[in-house]
């Protein structure tokens, strides 16, 4: 999913955030097109170049259990499923996840789940890789922090969390009547994740932070499409992967 116009700093009520986000994406979900997901009139052209670039940043998924948060209509879902052992694709818009399921259930190793990630509850150490693309900019700071803590608990030791966000500014060129997006600076994400621990034993270790998406630099002169890859490691520095 993507964004549109700049948003100003404001005091946020989390219930209001959820209502606003649902309203925003209902407005975008007329036919569940790629243009709606990326909020860009040139989405087809952008996707052909950008999607392989994003996927190339991921760790090896062979034999892994992957959790895809904000899966939408499935721009990345089939690619993840073809590499991984199993994928759980989550999106809070029912129309999006249904379209994803219709297109990709034939792959046979995907669980499609309609859920708000802020309320999602999974067993500890139940996934090896968590993937999200344009998700946390639709969450308040406290929600990002809470999600970061939950993801850390869901990951197996040595597991990875990849995420990509719009920082500072919009990227999509489609106009919308309103926009509830939070455009953070890269340091905000790094600060939130560096403060998270699990049982005082596990932390996130940055594999890379704020890596720019070259497709957006090349095609849109936008250097603020940024990616992170974090790894769950022991706080004492020992990396005993199960």
C-alpha positions, -999 to +999 in steps of 0.1 A: +000+000+000+011+036-005+003+071+004-006+105-010-003+140+006+019+152+035+005+150+070+012+174+098+023+166+134-007+160+157-017+143+189-031+109+179-058+088+194-052+052+183-089+044+178-092+074+155-061+062+136-077+029+129-110+045+117-091+070+095-070+043+079-100+021+072-118+050+056-087+060+036-083+025+021-120+020+015-117+051-007-089+035-026-104+000-030-128+004-059-112-025-079-081-034-060-058-024-088-020-020-087-025+017-092-046+018-061-021-002-040+008+020-050-013+052-054+005+059-086-007+062-122+025+046-134+023+017-110+026-010-137+059+004-149+072+011-114+063-024-101+082-042-129+114-026-118+109-020-081+095-054-070+126-074-080+147-048-063+128-052-030+128-090-031+166-090-038+171-073-004+155-102+015+175-130+032+172-166+019+136-177+023+141-214+015+124-236+041+113-205+061+079-195+076+072-160+064+047-135+078+037-108+054+021-078+071+000-054+050-001-079+021-028-061+002-039-077-031-007-097-032+020-077-050+047-096-031+028-126-018+033-151-047+070-143-049+074-149-012+054-181-014+075-196-043+106-192-022+094-200+013+080-231+030+049-212+041+035-177+041+008-160+062-005-130+043-023-104+065-042-073+056-069-054+074-090-047+042-112-077+035-115-068-002-077-068-006-070-100+011-099-117-008-084-106-041-050-119-029-065-152-020-084-156-053-052-149-073-027-169-052-045-197-032-035-222-060+001-220-047-011-241-017+013-228+010-004-195+019-027-187+048-048-156+041-058-136+071-080-105+074-068-087+105-056-054+119-018-059+126-022-038+158-045-065+172-027-095+157-016-122+181+007-151+171+026-177+191+062-168+202+089-180+178+064-190+152+079-173+121+114-170+106+109-139+085+085-109+087+080-088+056+061-055+053+060-029+026+044+005+033+028-005+066+041+014+096+035+048+081-001+040+087+005+034+125+009+059+153+044+059+170+031+039+200+015+014+176+048+010+157+066+004+190+041-022+201+042-040+168+080-040+169+079-057+203+053-083+190+073-091+159+105-096+180+086-122+201+071-139+170+105-144+153+127-173+159+162-166+171+182-154+142+150-145+123+146-114+102+123-084+099+123-065+066+103-034+062+101-005+037+085+029+043+080+063+028+101+088+048+097+126+049+074+128+019+048+111-004+058+089-033+025+082-052+012+107-077-025+100-074-045+127-056-068+118-027-093+138-007-074+132+026-043+114+038-037+101+074-001+089+066+028+095+091+060+104+073+088+098+097+125+104+094+147+073+092+162+079+126+127+076+141+124+040+130+159+031+141+152+046+175+120+028+180+134-006+171+166-002+190+146+004+222+127-029+219+138-060+238+122-094+245+124-107+281+156-086+284+172-114+263+167-105+226+171-074+206+171-063+170+204-060+152+204-038+121+217-056+090+210-024+070+190+007+078+176+033+056+186+017+023+171+036-006+150+020-033+169+028-065+139+025-087+123+056-070+155+076-073+158+067-110+122+072-120+109+097-095+140+114-081+127+103-047+155+093-023+131+087+006+118+053-001+138+034+025+143-002+037+155-019+068+166-054+075+167-063+112+178-096+128+167-111+161+198-118+182+207-124+218+213-093+238+246-107+251+260-109+216+259-147+212+242-157+180+229-192+187+204-198+159+180-226+163 
